């Protein structure tokens, strides 16, 4: 398989671009929908490593460029790259994914440090009820009944600091650090999700669904076999891929931390740009988490599906 | 306008809200875009005015009501609607910034007793806007002092003020604060009356509260605040009678927070509410097998699930895997030979069935292979584990099992190559590393293994010292709350490793061993904290226990090198971490035995056995020591017990043979030696039981 023409041109054009034109190039490249569509489709078709390697290389060049638009261009492709990577890894092993791995590892290592060279540490405070805030006064809402939890609320405490990082730098992706790296990389996508294109949201949902369901025949039946609790008119159709046992591709390994990262993006996407695909992906991940018995993921998916049901039923009333 | 009477304020507020509502329902008179926007602006102006006046009115009334209490201080429905609608209208018009700003303005008004449900709704809605409509990049920060300048042409209700107010600086802080406020009101205002006339109210209040809890779960899981989440759900239980969703969420939160026995109870309640829910039953069984060691309970739970499922249920195969795990674990903890045999057979059959139901599941194949290995059907086990690796090529337990299978075929070189490759993928896996040191001991000599062991200690330092630093500072809550996902994952990984290492040289998963390690852990914690309150150990206990395991292994290596002082030093290190462990007692015995101080050795082994009567190695060595002392009758008894505890250990049989020989029972002795030889030919370098029976 060879590269589509637009992608080849894209590769050649950027290489021969003089430095003073990079800025104007950057401001237009994200609008080139033919190119982005071709790139998404390219990754989706799981091509040979030698076809993909130059593309991955250029995407990394974009990602580490000073032009924020170029960086965003690469960032929008991250979910589909992750899907392609996991999929290729499971079918043909480590040798076939070198280019993809280099891109993902590069992005990860860039994320471990801030532009000024300091380690990237994220912190925020976790508010406590006992500290008065601009929105409340502890004494006024405190409970009437004298219970332990009511008392503990008045136990005066400062807000605690939540902190993540600094993240270790890695030289290679191994079985041990793979999922942690992937969730950090995906985080760069989800923390800016509101500024990314609808097209990238679309492929994000598709990638999540695929990561969850590849290799399974009918995970959705987990729910439908229980007593039918609630059925959404627009809930996803029970999927059935009509293939024989044994023909299925291997299942993709996916850790709770990666799924939780996906879900935080999907929740936004479901409300803002892709209601159907987003909802379907959330359900797919819910079924997968039920299969794997991931308690933390189930907390999130149950909360999301439950809150989405209320949204749907209340919007129907009005 | 400053001194309007409350009555006037109320009337004005109502008129503004009516005007706004009329304008809104009339709709635009023209299709001109400009006109439409103009009119929307007017509606909003009315609503904003109505809101401010109404809130001010309530505040004034409350001030007066302190002297004479008259009921009825409520905001009328139209005005309440006006207040709720205005921020949403802004957002609908596409002006998110103003909508969020209006939300914040309304929420900053000092609340009164009569506006709580309004407040709850507003807090929840703003949280929804933040969580569903924004990301960290697009978050709009709070402008604190902007609205304090009273330039607005209308009277303003009082707002919260003070020096030490918590002001959110980013998305998570604000969302969590809002949810905290909403949760506090919701749990307080929840309708608890279960009579029929309150059913509607109760339903609405439940829906509102659940919405808050859902958002709370979504936000808190992201920052791994599972203990906080448990506390919140605990409060929710009061009004969640017979509500499956909240109960199940509570159970999940408990599992994540590591409160397993409570989680099991809650899961059982969930299962009562929805008896056909397979996931709940499987979760409960998993807890029984992996955390609580309640094998019979687990088996019953899985059976219940299997009975209610058809064969094409997607979880059927996993149910069979769980069942097999249950049988296999129970078999290892059973004392009666016949019962053990039939349980092993049942386990094997169940794993085979799991594989038939879902031939693509690597876990079913892996467990089938493990069970075959335990029953010493080596070549068949190799075949299965290889297929399992085809379905998941980097599953660490499959790799480990394959290494052990190679060693039981005495292909040490190949095993070494594979374990090196496996360690390249999982460099922090201490269990793999321990197996590697055993292989090195055989292939290259103990000196070489010593190096690997030292590296393990370094690795421990690297992995867990950050953990220790993190918690050393004297902040009580910090240890529990402020860990991000990677710390959380690392801690669960340490827990996993510890489970693997703890069972490592026991050779069996007997209830005794399990109980022993639990007692030891508690006693050691008490002992080490009582002994030195000032220097009480920092960091979480699991990581220290891991270190103790490495020391013990190192001690064993030094013994085989005849380096007594070093070995004693290692034992000393261990006992300072973990003073009341049978492992320590056993190793002390080994040192004495090596010095031919049999009497002391004997009492050490007896100590170990009094803590854990199923510790095979102590039994074996006690037998040998008794044999050396000439007490062959007693030695026979002890070694028979060893053989009974773990009939697959060829060392036990061999020693029993020796003892029987000295007793003159040559026929029985040669039988023992035969058994020993037969077992030895399929024996792996470390027992197959080091590989855990896990459902993931």
Interface residues (C-beta under 8 A of the other chain):
Chain A: X90 X93 X122 X124 X125 X126 X127 X128 X129 X131 X132 X133 X134 X135 X136 X137 X140 X141 X142 X143 X144 X149 X153 X157 X159 X160 X161 X162 X163 X164 X165 X167 X174 X175 X176 X180 X183 X190 X191 X192 X193 X194 X195 X215 X216 X217 X218 X219 X221 X222 X225 X226 X227 X245 X246 X248 X250 X251 X253 X255 X257 X260 X263 X264 X267 X268 X271 X272 X287 X290 X291 X292 X293 X295 X296 X298 X299 X300 X302 X303 X304 X306 X307 X310
Chain B: X107 X108 X110 X111 X116 X123 X131 X132 X133 X134 X135 X136 X137 X138 X142 X144 X159 X160 X162 X164 X165 X166 X167 X168 X169 X170 X172 X173 X176 X177 X178 X180 X181 X184 X185 X187 X188 X207 X210 X211 X213 X214 X215 X217 X218 X221 X222 X223 X224 X225 X226 X228 X229 X231 X234 X235 X245 X248 X249 X251 X252 X253 X255 X256 X274 X276 X277 X278 X279 X282 X283 X286 X309 X310 X312 X313 X314 X315 X318 X359 X360 X362 X390 X391 X392 X393 X394 X396 X424 X425 X426 X427 X428 X429 X477 X478 X481 X482 X484 X485 X486 X489 X695 X696
